[in-house]
Amino acid sequence: MRPGRSKALAWLIAALVFVGLAILLGVCYSKRRVDLRLWVGKWELVSLRGERLAQGPAVTLRFYSHKFVGWTTCNKYGAPLNSLRNGAADWERSVYTTDMLCLRPELAAQEKAYLEALDSVVAYKVGLSRLELVDRSGETVLVYRRRWIPRLLD
């Protein structure tokens, strides 16, 4: 086996182990507030209301047992979670952000549109490497891809 393939296989096995551990933890903690499939890795935004993103640092999202946090490109943001399970999304609608200035107008506009879209989310669909956040009308407003990074290395 070539060295590149063995390294890729090792990363795939590590990712599967993390997913397996997340599922096992889910069985152990039945009162969880967050779908454990969302915990593994970091989510990077790829589409905002079907539009391409402005060039710049990645917009990210990370889930924990009681909150979500991330970067909007210019600022950190987050909110406490009530529940994010069985396809339904329920969190405090007061998403907090830091107050750093976006030097590029297109990034500032994207940040504003992102936070507005995030505020409209009521449901989600999650796959192995894709997360879609959906608003009340059933429109997918945010699409993310999973970056497979162990939490300890992030």
Secondary structure, 3 states (H helix, E strand, C coil): CCHHHHHHHHHHHHHHHHHHHHHHHHHHCCCCCECHHHCCCEEEEEEECCECCCCCCCCEEEECCCEEEEECCCCEEEEEEEEEECCEEEECCCCEECCCCCCCHHHHHHHHHHHHHHHCEEEEEECCCEEEEEECCCCEEEEEEEECCCHHHC
